């Protein structure tokens, strides 16, 4: 089944992780940075989750000035629009930008400018989820959360946590999530990807999220599936990512169909698309190959728009577009 015509929405995409290798190489040349060890034959090179994180961090180092992030955001949202996406959210990491000497305010304004450029050209809406990096520790997360709370921006509407899920406990980040929640930001966190169902339980217990990034390991715990359903929790599924990183050996092993059968609220997302040789359209195609029909795919888009960290006026407009185009 072709999915090109289906209106789509993305809630789980890391901005630097969406950088096309050609763009990274171009910027690397301009800053005299050698990226040949992480990009070969036009593709990113990594072997496992740890080396993926390292390649991601090294690719991120080419984004050094506001103009670089503006270009990256424009390119990311333009690509989404070409895939018939109505809306997208991107994870932005102040920690990555700070390494390059870029302030939080400059980072956000640059991304906002890039989203605005894509909106004017393609009509796509977008917002920013500011993220802390789990493996950098809870104290760093709290500092970033305080920075976000002290510098509100109408386009920076969410707070999340990415990074290595195997390091630190969810409850260690309760203070950071409390600061972000009190600032009015929507909350999401990666859980149940490389760590098992207990990681999801701990996230639900301590971080007060309305969405879970990945969450696929919930399928191993029927009681947790029931809890996710009872709490109306939204899962940000990324099948190609889970397969590329070895959470599942092949896409046919992915629990998406079982999660759908359980009645959970699901969305489809590309995570770090060029790293995993995927796209948002490909994620919808993978879901179709796993048995989701067009109505179910449209339900994923509707769920994403309903769960988006966006103002109600914009949400209503997006849902009307979905009803018209779907």
C-alpha positions as CSV (number, residue, x, y, z in Angstrom):
1,X,0.0,0.0,0.0
2,X,1.3,3.4,-0.9
3,X,1.3,5.8,2.0
4,X,2.5,9.0,0.2
5,X,-1.0,10.5,0.1
6,X,-1.6,10.0,3.9
7,X,-1.3,13.1,6.0
8,X,1.4,12.6,8.6
9,X,2.7,14.0,11.9
10,X,6.0,13.5,13.7
11,X,6.5,13.8,17.5
12,X,9.9,12.1,18.0
13,X,12.8,13.4,15.9
14,X,16.1,14.6,17.2
15,X,17.1,17.7,15.3
16,X,20.8,16.9,14.9
17,X,19.9,13.3,14.3
18,X,17.9,14.5,11.2
19,X,20.9,16.1,9.6
20,X,21.6,14.8,6.2
21,X,25.1,13.5,5.8
22,X,25.7,15.8,2.9
23,X,24.8,18.8,5.0
24,X,27.1,17.7,7.8
25,X,29.9,17.2,5.3
26,X,29.3,20.7,3.8
27,X,29.4,22.4,7.2
28,X,32.4,20.3,8.2
29,X,34.4,21.6,5.2
30,X,33.5,25.1,6.1
31,X,34.8,24.7,9.6
32,X,37.8,22.5,8.6
33,X,36.4,19.5,10.6
34,X,37.2,15.9,9.6
35,X,34.1,13.8,9.6
36,X,35.4,11.1,7.3
37,X,35.4,8.5,10.2
38,X,31.6,8.9,10.8
39,X,30.4,9.4,7.2
40,X,31.5,7.1,4.4
41,X,29.9,6.9,0.9
42,X,27.3,9.4,1.9
43,X,26.1,7.5,4.9
44,X,26.7,7.6,8.7
45,X,28.9,4.8,10.1
46,X,28.3,3.2,13.5
47,X,28.1,-0.3,14.8
48,X,26.0,-0.4,18.0
49,X,24.0,2.0,20.3
50,X,27.2,3.3,22.0
51,X,28.9,4.0,18.7
52,X,25.7,5.5,17.3
53,X,25.6,8.0,20.2
54,X,29.3,8.9,19.6
55,X,28.7,9.4,15.8
56,X,25.6,11.5,16.6
57,X,27.7,13.7,19.0
58,X,30.5,14.2,16.5
59,X,28.1,15.0,13.7
60,X,26.4,17.6,16.0
61,X,29.7,19.4,16.3
62,X,29.4,20.9,12.8
63,X,26.4,23.0,14.0
64,X,28.3,26.0,15.5
65,X,26.5,29.1,14.6
66,X,22.8,30.2,14.6
67,X,22.8,30.1,10.8
68,X,23.7,26.4,10.9
69,X,20.8,25.5,13.1
70,X,18.4,27.7,11.1
71,X,19.5,25.7,8.0
72,X,19.2,22.4,9.7
73,X,15.7,23.2,11.0
74,X,14.6,24.5,7.6
75,X,15.9,21.3,5.9
76,X,14.3,19.0,8.4
77,X,10.9,20.6,8.2
78,X,11.0,21.0,4.5
79,X,11.7,17.2,4.1
80,X,8.8,16.5,6.4
81,X,6.5,18.7,4.3
82,X,7.6,16.8,1.2
83,X,6.3,13.6,2.9
84,X,2.9,15.1,3.4
85,X,3.5,15.9,7.1
86,X,1.2,18.5,8.6
87,X,3.2,18.9,11.8
88,X,6.5,18.1,13.4
89,X,8.2,18.4,16.7
90,X,12.0,18.2,17.1
91,X,14.1,17.5,20.1
92,X,16.7,20.3,20.6
93,X,19.6,19.8,23.0
94,X,21.1,22.9,24.7
95,X,23.9,20.7,25.9
96,X,25.0,19.9,22.4
97,X,24.8,23.6,21.4
98,X,26.6,24.8,24.5
99,X,29.6,22.6,23.6
100,X,29.9,24.7,20.5
101,X,29.5,28.0,22.4
102,X,25.9,28.6,21.4
103,X,23.6,30.1,24.0
104,X,20.2,28.6,24.7
105,X,18.4,31.7,23.4
106,X,20.4,31.7,20.2
107,X,19.7,28.0,19.6
108,X,16.0,28.4,20.0
109,X,15.7,31.5,17.9
110,X,17.7,29.8,15.1
111,X,15.5,26.7,15.1
112,X,12.4,28.9,15.3
113,X,13.6,30.9,12.3
114,X,14.2,27.7,10.3
115,X,10.7,26.3,11.2
116,X,9.3,29.7,10.1
117,X,11.1,29.5,6.8
118,X,9.7,26.0,6.1
119,X,6.2,27.1,7.3
120,X,6.1,30.0,4.9
121,X,7.4,27.8,2.0
122,X,5.4,24.6,2.7
123,X,2.7,25.4,5.3
124,X,4.0,22.9,7.8
125,X,3.6,23.7,11.5
126,X,6.4,22.9,14.0
127,X,7.4,23.1,17.7
128,X,10.5,22.4,19.8
129,X,10.9,19.9,22.6
130,X,13.9,20.9,24.7
131,X,15.8,17.9,25.9
132,X,18.2,17.0,28.7
133,X,20.7,14.2,28.0
134,X,20.2,11.3,30.5
135,X,23.8,10.1,30.6
136,X,25.0,13.6,31.5
137,X,23.3,13.3,34.8
138,X,20.4,14.8,36.8
139,X,22.3,18.0,38.0
140,X,22.9,19.0,34.3
141,X,19.3,18.2,33.5
142,X,18.1,20.5,36.3
143,X,20.3,23.3,35.1
144,X,18.9,23.0,31.6
145,X,15.3,22.8,32.9
146,X,15.9,26.0,35.0
147,X,17.3,27.7,31.8
148,X,14.3,26.7,29.8
149,X,11.9,27.9,32.6
150,X,13.6,31.2,32.9
151,X,13.5,31.8,29.1
152,X,10.1,30.9,27.8
153,X,9.4,30.9,24.1
154,X,6.0,30.2,22.5
155,X,7.6,27.7,20.1
156,X,9.5,25.8,22.7
157,X,6.5,23.9,24.1
158,X,7.9,20.6,25.4
159,X,10.5,19.1,27.6
160,X,12.0,15.6,27.2
161,X,14.9,13.3,28.1
162,X,17.1,11.5,25.5
163,X,20.4,9.7,25.8
164,X,21.4,6.4,27.3
165,X,18.4,5.0,29.1
166,X,20.6,2.4,30.9
167,X,22.3,5.1,33.0
168,X,20.7,6.7,36.1
169,X,17.2,6.1,37.4
170,X,14.1,7.9,36.3
171,X,13.5,9.3,39.8
172,X,16.9,11.0,39.6
173,X,15.3,13.4,37.1
174,X,12.1,14.1,38.9
175,X,13.3,17.6,40.0
176,X,14.2,18.6,36.4
177,X,10.8,17.4,35.1
178,X,9.1,19.2,37.9
179,X,10.7,22.4,36.9
180,X,9.7,21.9,33.3
181,X,6.2,20.9,34.2
182,X,5.7,23.9,36.5
183,X,6.8,26.1,33.5
184,X,3.9,24.7,31.5
185,X,5.9,22.5,29.1
186,X,4.5,19.2,27.8
187,X,6.5,16.2,29.2
188,X,7.9,13.2,27.4
189,X,10.8,10.8,28.0
190,X,12.6,8.0,26.3
191,X,11.8,4.7,28.1
192,X,11.3,1.1,27.3
193,X,13.8,0.9,24.5
194,X,17.1,-0.6,25.7
195,X,15.8,-0.9,29.2
196,X,12.8,-3.1,29.9
197,X,9.2,-2.6,31.2
198,X,10.4,-1.4,34.6
199,X,12.0,1.7,32.9
200,X,8.5,2.6,31.6
201,X,6.9,2.1,35.0
202,X,9.6,4.2,36.7
203,X,9.1,7.0,34.2
204,X,5.3,7.0,34.7
205,X,5.8,6.9,38.5
206,X,8.3,9.7,38.8
207,X,8.3,12.0,35.7
208,X,4.6,12.8,35.1
209,X,4.9,12.5,31.4
210,X,1.9,12.4,28.9
211,X,4.0,10.6,26.3
212,X,6.6,7.9,26.2
213,X,9.4,7.9,23.6
214,X,9.5,4.3,22.2
215,X,7.9,2.3,25.0
216,X,8.0,-0.9,23.0
217,X,9.2,-3.1,25.8
218,X,5.8,-2.6,27.5
219,X,4.7,-5.6,25.4
220,X,6.6,-7.8,27.8
221,X,4.4,-6.9,30.7
222,X,0.6,-7.3,30.3
223,X,-0.1,-5.3,33.5
224,X,1.9,-2.4,32.1
225,X,0.0,-2.5,28.9
226,X,-3.2,-2.2,30.9
227,X,-1.8,0.7,32.9
228,X,-0.7,2.5,29.7
229,X,-4.3,2.1,28.4
230,X,-5.9,3.2,31.6
231,X,-3.7,6.3,31.7
232,X,-4.3,7.2,28.1
233,X,-0.6,7.3,27.5
234,X,0.7,8.0,24.0
235,X,3.7,6.0,22.6
236,X,6.1,7.6,20.2
237,X,7.0,4.5,18.1
238,X,10.0,4.4,15.8
239,X,10.1,0.9,14.2
240,X,13.1,1.5,11.9
241,X,15.2,2.8,14.8
242,X,14.3,-0.1,17.0
243,X,15.3,-2.5,14.3
244,X,18.5,-0.7,13.2
245,X,19.7,-0.5,16.8
246,X,19.0,-4.2,17.5
247,X,16.1,-3.9,19.9
248,X,14.4,-6.3,17.5
249,X,16.3,-8.4,14.9
250,X,13.9,-7.6,12.1
251,X,10.9,-5.3,11.6
252,X,8.6,-8.4,11.6
253,X,9.5,-8.9,15.2
254,X,8.4,-5.3,16.2
255,X,5.5,-5.3,18.6
256,X,3.6,-2.5,16.8
257,X,0.8,-4.7,15.7
258,X,0.4,-6.2,19.2
259,X,0.4,-2.7,20.8
260,X,-2.2,-1.6,18.3
261,X,-4.3,-4.7,19.0
262,X,-4.1,-3.8,22.7
263,X,-5.8,-0.5,21.9
264,X,-2.9,1.8,22.9
265,X,-2.5,5.3,21.5
266,X,0.3,5.1,19.0
267,X,2.2,7.5,16.8
268,X,4.8,6.9,14.1
269,X,8.1,8.7,14.1
270,X,11.6,8.6,12.4
271,X,13.8,9.3,15.4
272,X,17.2,10.0,13.7
273,X,16.2,9.3,10.1
274,X,19.5,9.4,8.1
275,X,21.3,7.4,10.8
276,X,18.7,4.6,10.4
277,X,18.1,4.9,6.7
278,X,14.5,5.9,7.2
279,X,12.0,8.7,6.9
280,X,8.6,9.5,8.3
281,X,7.0,8.2,5.2
282,X,9.0,5.0,5.5
283,X,7.7,4.6,9.1
284,X,4.2,4.7,7.9
285,X,5.1,2.2,5.1
286,X,6.6,-0.1,7.7
287,X,3.5,0.1,9.8
288,X,1.4,-0.7,6.7
289,X,3.6,-3.7,6.0
290,X,2.9,-4.9,9.6
291,X,-0.8,-4.8,9.0
292,X,-2.1,-1.3,9.7
293,X,-4.6,-0.2,7.2
294,X,-5.2,3.3,6.0
295,X,-7.7,4.1,8.7
296,X,-5.2,2.9,11.4
297,X,-2.4,5.0,9.9
298,X,-4.7,8.1,9.9
299,X,-5.5,7.3,13.5
300,X,-1.7,7.5,14.2
301,X,-1.6,10.9,12.7
302,X,-4.7,12.0,14.6
303,X,-3.2,10.7,17.9
304,X,0.0,12.7,17.2
305,X,-2.0,15.9,16.6
306,X,-4.1,15.3,19.7
307,X,-1.0,14.7,21.8
308,X,1.2,17.4,20.3
309,X,2.6,20.0,22.6
310,X,0.9,22.8,20.9
311,X,-1.7,25.5,21.6
312,X,-5.4,24.5,21.2
313,X,-6.0,27.0,18.3
314,X,-3.2,25.4,16.3
315,X,-4.3,21.9,17.3
316,X,-7.8,22.6,16.1
317,X,-6.5,24.0,12.8
318,X,-4.3,20.9,12.2
319,X,-7.1,18.5,13.0
320,X,-9.4,20.3,10.5
321,X,-6.6,19.9,7.9
322,X,-6.4,16.2,8.7
323,X,-10.1,15.8,8.3
324,X,-10.0,17.6,5.0
325,X,-6.9,16.0,3.5
326,X,-7.4,12.5,5.1
